[in-house]
Amino acid sequence: MDLLPPPRTVGFWQRRRAQETLIHRWDAQNALGDALPLSPEFAADGVAEVFDTMAPLQIARGRAEPPRHALRLRATDTGRSWTHGPGEPVAEISGTAERLLLMLWGRLPADAASLSWSGDRAAGAAALAGPLTP
């Protein structure tokens, strides 16, 4: 796992702004009680961004510890998966890309009914202890 985020190119900032807007749009709509569903592909890119950009930055800045064990996240709607931490995953959490993204950004608890866990849940939860996002 790299500890540094990708270079801050134009593409980096386009992605970052789009993902930031996605989360804050959901926040505003949710506050009004009418959050629209997130695009599965866009949400999946947001999950990827947490692991390729946000989590490494939090670790590099000393805000989070590197995970001791690997956790796999699997999006049931897109078929994509991500592994956070070293070695073979000891646990897996699955749900739609939207639910995984909202969980990673602290908008949904990791024990929400819309998420399914398998394996060593305590070790998996420790890999999410973060903070993974700012």
N, C-alpha and C positions, 0 to 999 in steps of 0.2 A: 504494500500500500504506500503510495507516494504521500509525503507529508506536506508538499507544496501544491497550491492550486495552479491551474493552467495559467499561461501568460495572459495579461489583460489586453487582449486584442479587441478590435471592433466587434468581431463575432462573440467574444466573451461577454462584452457589455450588452449586445443585443439580446443574448440569451438571458443574462442576469436580469435585465429590465423586464423582459417578457415574463419570467418566472416570478419576479417580485410583484408585478401587476396581477398575475394570476392568483397568488395567495391573498393579496389585499382586496381584490375583487370578491373572492370567496368570503373574506372576513366581513366586508360591508354587507353583502347579501345575506350572510348568516345572521348578522346583527338585526337585520330586518325580518328574519324568519323565512327567507325565501332564497336560499343559496341554490343557484343553478348547478347542474352537474358539470364537472370538469371534463374536458376532452381526454379520453384515455391515453392517447399518444403524447399530448402535452403534459399530462400529469406524470407519465412515465419518464419523460425527459426531466421533469422536476425531481423525481426520485434519483435519477442518474446524477443530476447536478449536486444534490446533497452529498453523494458519495465521491464524486470526482472533484468537487470544488469546496463545498461548505465544510464538511467534516474535516478534511485535511487542513483547512485554514484554522478551524477551531483548535485542532491539535497543535499546529505550528505556533499558534499564539498562546499556548499554555492554558487555554480555557477548558480543554477536555484531554483526557488520557487516551492513548491508543487502546483499542479494544484488545483484551487478552485472547479472546476466542472469536471465531468467525460466526456471523449470523447471515443467513440467506433471506432475502426478501423476494417474494415471487408475486408478480401481478397476474391475477387470474383472468383479466380481460385482454391483456396484450401478449401474454406468454413470455414477457421479459423477466429477467431475474438479476439481482445484484448481490454481491457478497461484500460484507463489511467486516474486516478483521483478517487476521492471519490464519492460514491453514484451511482445513476442511471445515465447513459449517457444522456447528454443534446443535444448532436450532434453525428453524425456519418459521417465518411469519408470512402468511399469504392473505391477499385481499385484492380488491381492484386497485389499479394504479392511483386513483383518486384517494382512496382510503389510506393507502400506504403513505402518500405524500402528505396528507393532512396529519397523520400520526407523526411523521418525521418533523413537521413544523409545529408540533405541540397543539394542534387544533383538535386532535382526537386521541384518546388514551390508547396505549398499546394493548390494553385488555378489552377494547371495544368488541362487541358481539360481531361486528362486520369484519373482524380480523381473526384468522385461525393460526394457532401456534402448534408446532410439533418439535420434538427434541427437548433439549435442556433449556427450558424456558428461563430459568434464573440466569444462566450464562448468556442467553440471547438478550435478555433485558439489560444485562450489564453492558453489552456491546452498544446498546442504544442510550446509555446513561448520559453521554455527551456533556454539554450541549453540542448537538450536531449542526445546529444552525445558529446564526447570530440572534 
